[in-house]
């Protein structure tokens, strides 16, 4: 039951925050909030990353070299072209 109340409390706080944000007229405050949100999101993302082990790093390099040796690669301009076709 406490989890449900907490979710409701968070939802109410978000609604209140958005309402306050929409009333803002000061560009500096808006820019500051944007920067703070971006910074905290990046920090949260980075805190959840697990570093690659040296063994995994070496395996990735070996695999990339092997792919290159056996021509299992795609040129950047070909990839860009394919991407543009997918977007169309």
Secondary structure, 3 states (H helix, E strand, C coil): CHHHHHHHHHHHHHHHHHHHHHHCCCHHHHHHHHHHHHHHHHHHHHHCCCCCCHHHHHHHHHHHHHHHHCCCCCCHHHHHHHHHHHHC
